[in-house]
């Protein structure tokens, strides 16, 4: 049985998306429980990881 096309790329896109989601969650939790200054490094890191995820999906022509 043949694999679906782009199986490896879908796994990679999923891991990049989960990394972006984890970063957003960690930023939200840290800013809620500790201080809003946790947003200063958290927002750019989350934005970067989200950009990498979206760019990877666009590069391979994946839909949502």
N, C-alpha and C positions, 0 to 999 in steps of 0.2 A: 504494500500500500504506500503510495507516495505521500510525502508530507505536503501540507498546505504551503503555498508560496509565502515567502517572507516570514517563516516561522522564527528564525533566529532574530530577525530584525524586530519582530513583535515582542519577543522576550526582552530584548535590549531596550525598546521603547517603554515597556512596562516597568523595568527597573529604574529607568531615568525618571519616569513619572512618579513612582513611589518615593524616590529620593527627594523630588521637589515637594511632594505632599508631606513627607516627614519633616522637611525643613520648615515648611509653613506651620505645621502643627507644633513643632518645638519652639518656634518663634512666638507663636500665640500663647503657649503655656508659660514660657519664661517671662514674657511681658506681663501676663496676667498675675502671676504669683510673685515675681521678684520686683521688677521695675520696668517702666516703659523705656528705659535706656537699652534694654535688650533688643529693641526694635532697630537700633542704629546699625548693628552688624547683621541682624537677622533678615531685614527686608532686602538688602542687596544680594545676599547669598541666595535667598529664595527666588528672587527675580532672575538671577543667573542660572540656577538649576532649572527653572521653568522655561527659560529661553532655550537652553540646551535640549530639553525634552521636545519643545515645539519645533525647533529647527531640525532635529533628528526625524521626527514624524513627517515634516514637510519634505525633507531630502528623499525619503523613501516613498513619498506619495501616499501615506497612510491617512485614512479617514478616522473620524471618531465614532 
